[in-house]
Amino acid sequence: MQSGGQHRARYAWRAETRYGTPFVPDVPGQADFGGRVLHAAGYRSPDAFAGQRVVVVGGGNSAIQIAAELGPLADTTLATRRPIGWTPRHPLGRDLHWWLKHARLDIAPIRRLPAKVPVSVIDDGHYRTALDQRRVDRRDMFSRFTADGLVWADGTKEEVDAVLLATGYRLTLPCLTGAGALDTNSTPLHQGGLSTAVPGLGFVGMEFQRSFSSKTLRGAGRDAGHVLKRLRTAVAG
């Protein structure tokens, strides 16, 4: 297929991943901060932060794992907007996703959680123990940066050397700009992965597309079958 040309197809798929465009929150004062601000996408090793005061922003698995690595080498704190909750990776000897599937709980995703609902971190106990042993504490998200540090939610100022953002990724679809397939936030208009705006267009791999596991290989495979069936039905009709 030549690039830059136009092509016709009965239907089209857009297989997505959120792991391409790092999300960097807009925190007041960041432009004035003299330390280092790094997204988890650029993190490679804790060695670069040895002996430093480091704040890791985020309460998901990536933030927890990075903080556990930094703990032995740096004075590390986790900054989150919600408390951290711990979910067993293998409850009663079975993988968590097995339970979600067979209990039919993997069918009604929650897109937004109330502010005080704990972040769910899947762990077999290794990382929770590592954080405790390495004295990595958790604090409510700081309110702003200063020239040499930050201001915590309680108004306390502290000097820090680096802030590492484990704040996830965002979906970007520049190829669909102007096609009418996206809303004002550049999010696909769809129902279960089938575009509600462009006939014959389907999506696979989006977070919470049809279930908690939609952005994983396990869920994407299941969603692909659903979307293909719907697309064929739509075209045939």
C-alpha positions in Angstrom: 0.0 0.0 0.0 1.4 3.4 -1.0 1.5 6.1 1.6 -0.3 9.4 0.9 -2.9 7.9 -1.3 -6.6 7.2 -0.9 -7.9 3.7 -0.4 -11.4 2.2 -0.1 -12.4 -0.6 2.2 -15.6 -2.1 3.4 -14.6 -1.5 7.0 -11.6 -0.3 8.9 -10.0 -1.1 12.3 -8.0 1.2 14.5 -5.9 -0.9 16.9 -5.0 1.4 19.8 -2.6 1.6 22.6 -2.3 4.3 25.3 1.4 3.6 25.8 2.6 6.1 23.3 1.7 9.6 24.5 2.9 10.3 28.0 0.4 12.4 30.1 2.1 15.2 32.0 -0.3 17.0 34.4 -0.3 20.8 34.5 1.0 21.6 38.0 1.4 25.3 38.9 5.0 26.5 39.1 6.6 23.7 37.1 8.2 26.0 34.7 10.1 27.6 37.6 11.3 24.4 39.2 15.1 24.0 39.0 15.2 20.3 39.6 14.4 17.4 37.2 10.9 16.4 36.1 10.8 13.1 34.3 7.9 11.0 33.0 8.0 7.3 33.7 8.3 6.7 30.0 11.8 8.1 30.2 12.8 6.3 33.4 15.4 3.6 33.0 17.3 3.0 36.2 17.3 4.2 39.9 21.0 4.8 39.7 20.6 8.3 38.2 18.7 9.3 41.4 21.1 7.9 44.0 21.3 10.1 47.1 18.6 12.5 45.9 15.2 13.5 47.3 12.7 12.2 44.9 8.9 12.4 44.7 7.1 9.9 42.5 3.6 11.1 41.3 1.0 8.4 40.8 -0.5 5.5 42.7 -0.8 2.8 40.0 1.5 -0.3 39.5 4.1 1.6 37.6 4.5 4.3 40.3 4.7 1.6 43.0 7.3 -0.4 41.2 9.5 2.6 40.4 9.2 3.9 44.0 10.3 0.4 45.3 13.3 0.5 43.0 14.3 4.0 44.1 13.8 3.3 47.8 17.2 1.7 48.5 19.1 4.6 46.7 17.0 7.7 47.2 14.8 9.4 49.8 11.5 8.6 48.1 7.9 9.6 48.6 4.8 8.7 46.6 2.4 11.6 45.9 -1.2 10.5 45.0 -4.6 12.0 44.8 -6.3 9.0 46.4 -5.2 6.4 49.0 -3.5 3.3 47.8 -5.4 0.0 48.0 -3.8 -3.4 47.5 -5.4 -6.1 45.4 -4.0 -9.7 45.5 -2.6 -10.9 42.2 -3.7 -14.5 42.8 -6.6 -14.6 45.3 -7.3 -18.2 46.3 -4.6 -19.4 43.9 -6.2 -18.0 40.8 -5.2 -15.0 38.7 -7.3 -12.0 39.4 -8.5 -11.7 35.8 -9.8 -15.3 36.0 -12.0 -14.3 38.9 -13.2 -11.2 37.1 -14.2 -13.2 34.1 -15.9 -16.1 35.8 -17.6 -13.9 38.3 -18.8 -11.7 35.4 -17.4 -8.6 37.0 -15.3 -7.7 34.0 -18.3 -6.3 32.1 -19.1 -3.0 33.8 -16.0 -0.8 34.0 -15.9 2.3 36.3 -14.4 5.2 34.4 -14.2 7.7 37.2 -13.7 6.9 40.9 -14.6 9.2 43.8 -11.6 11.1 45.2 -11.3 9.0 48.3 -11.7 5.6 46.7 -8.2 3.8 46.9 -6.1 3.3 43.8 -6.1 -0.4 43.1 -2.6 -1.8 42.9 -2.3 -5.5 41.9 0.5 -7.1 43.9 1.5 -10.4 45.3 2.9 -8.7 48.4 6.4 -8.1 47.1 6.0 -4.4 46.4 4.0 -3.5 49.5 6.7 -5.2 51.6 9.4 -3.4 49.6 7.9 0.0 50.2 7.6 -0.6 53.9 11.1 -1.9 54.3 12.6 1.0 52.3 10.5 3.6 54.1 8.8 5.0 51.1 5.9 7.0 52.4 2.7 8.3 50.7 1.4 11.8 50.9 -1.5 13.7 49.3 -0.5 15.2 45.9 1.4 18.5 46.3 -0.2 21.7 45.2 2.5 23.4 43.3 6.2 23.6 42.5 8.7 26.1 43.8 12.1 27.1 42.4 13.8 24.4 44.5 11.1 22.0 45.4 7.3 21.9 46.0 4.5 22.8 48.4 2.6 19.9 49.9 -1.2 19.8 50.3 -0.9 20.9 53.9 1.2 24.0 53.0 4.6 22.5 53.9 7.4 23.5 51.6 10.2 21.1 50.9 13.3 21.1 48.7 13.4 18.1 46.3 15.8 17.1 43.6 13.5 15.3 41.2 9.9 14.6 40.5 9.1 11.5 38.5 5.6 11.4 36.9 4.0 7.9 36.7 0.9 9.5 35.4 -0.1 7.3 32.5 -0.6 7.9 28.9 -3.3 9.5 26.7 -4.9 8.3 23.5 -4.0 10.3 20.4 -5.6 9.7 17.0 -4.2 12.4 14.6 -5.2 10.3 11.6 -8.8 10.7 12.5 -8.8 14.4 13.0 -11.5 16.0 10.8 -13.2 12.6 10.1 -16.0 13.2 12.5 -15.0 10.1 14.5 -13.8 12.0 17.6 -15.5 14.2 20.2 -14.2 17.6 21.3 -11.7 15.9 23.6 -10.3 13.8 20.6 -11.9 10.7 22.2 -13.5 8.2 19.8 -17.2 8.3 19.6 -18.1 4.6 19.9 -20.2 2.0 21.6 -18.4 -1.2 22.5 -15.6 -0.3 20.0 -17.9 0.3 17.0 -17.9 3.9 15.8 -21.2 5.7 16.3 -20.1 8.5 13.9 -18.4 6.8 11.0 -20.0 3.7 9.5 -17.6 0.8 9.1 -15.0 2.1 11.6 -14.1 0.0 14.6 -11.6 0.3 17.5 -9.7 -2.2 19.5 -7.4 -1.8 22.5 -9.0 1.2 24.2 -9.1 1.4 28.0 -12.5 0.4 29.3 -13.7 -0.2 25.8 -16.0 -3.0 26.9 -14.4 -4.3 30.1 -11.6 -3.7 32.7 -9.2 -5.7 30.6 -9.9 -4.1 27.2 -6.5 -2.5 27.0 -4.7 -5.8 27.6 -4.1 -8.6 25.1 -6.7 -10.8 27.0 -9.4 -8.2 26.6 -8.4 -6.9 23.2 -8.7 -10.3 21.6 -12.2 -10.7 23.0 -13.2 -7.2 21.9 -11.8 -7.8 18.4 -14.2 -10.7 17.9 -17.1 -8.6 19.1 -16.3 -5.6 16.9 -15.7 -7.7 13.8 -19.0 -9.4 14.2 -20.8 -6.0 14.6 -18.9 -4.6 11.6 -19.9 -7.5 9.4 -23.5 -7.2 10.5 -23.5 -3.5 9.8 -22.0 -3.9 6.3 -24.3 -6.8 5.5 -27.3 -4.8 6.6 
